């Protein structure tokens, strides 16, 4: 137990896990919703609605310096103990998925004043659930989690944005798999449905997956109650269950070369 605490404290000065470092299997938090292939991927790894600001959209980004070595998180003190636990658990499971990135969370009451690199500051902004995509030269780099965002899967969705992935339907190859109904999209939301080019977004040769936790459902941001996005054969996409797919994990592992 003492050794484990020392390992956790070694991340960065006042940086420690709140509930993310565990000494026994019984302490591991409840897993997020995972599909069957994702469960097998996570078991094999050792532990070591989206209002995104304009100009920060990508799928698998290729911008230099956009990847993290240390994904450290400061949670605004306004969050409840339960909300902090959800954030910690989301970080824990992402750490299981990409163990080559160090994840850490500052305890409540501790400030990251001595930390000189970019870190994530999770706060309530009143503008919904959003994150910048990838690492930016921001100290801190904000992530918005308002009260309606507090499920582990939604938190992981935003953290995956911060780790470097935009929405699945923004992939440069998306037109082979889905149809965007531009006429049904809220005018102010059309930008977040724009497709990336192969020059600024990577698929890592991982298959397109309409069930990805990073994929919109068919009626998201509809202006008229009609579908904004459908499969190529006209089927409805329903991702309200927020299940993390094996393809989500594969892309993260390939981006970070875990």
Secondary structure, 3 states (H helix, E strand, C coil): CHHHHHHHHCCECCECCCCCCCCCHHHCCCCCCECHHHHHHHHCCCCCCECCCCCCCCCECCCCCCCCCEEEEEECCCCCHHHHHHHHHHHHHHHHHCCCCEEEEECCCCCCCCCCCCCEEEECCCCCEEECCCCCCCCCEEEEECHHHCCHHHHHHHHHHHHCECCHHHCCCHHHCEEECHHHECHHHHHHHCCCCCCCCECCCCCCCCCCCCCCCCCCCECCCCCCEEECCCCCCCCCCCCECHHHHHHHHHHCCC
